[in-house]
């Protein structure tokens, strides 16, 4: 969920924004992100700074089933999930 938020969100999100959007503790988000340092740029200790992929082509790679094989993330599923999470968050707030 965290990687799809980083990869498929229209605008880069911060740790705090990902946690709020996915309705999970920030500690879980930070733990998940810590294992992804080779793929994404994570600002040190500042939860307000946006997180992004190191290379713009990562999105193209992960969205192409032929190229990414077992790492493929179908764009329709994350977009639907992000949209639903946005609606839930707006309803909650």
Long-range contacts (C-beta under 8 A, 24 or more apart in sequence): 1-81, 2-29, 2-32, 2-33, 2-36, 3-32, 3-36, 3-39, 3-40, 3-73, 4-73, 4-77, 4-78, 4-81, 4-82, 5-78, 5-82, 6-36, 6-40, 6-51, 6-52, 6-53, 7-53, 7-58, 7-59, 7-62, 7-73, 7-78, 8-59, 8-73, 8-75, 8-78, 8-79, 8-82, 9-82, 11-50, 12-50, 12-51, 12-52, 13-50, 13-51, 14-47, 14-48, 14-49, 14-50, 14-51, 15-42, 15-47, 15-51, 16-47, 16-48, 18-51, 20-89, 21-82, 21-85, 21-86, 21-89, 22-85, 23-85, 23-88, 23-89
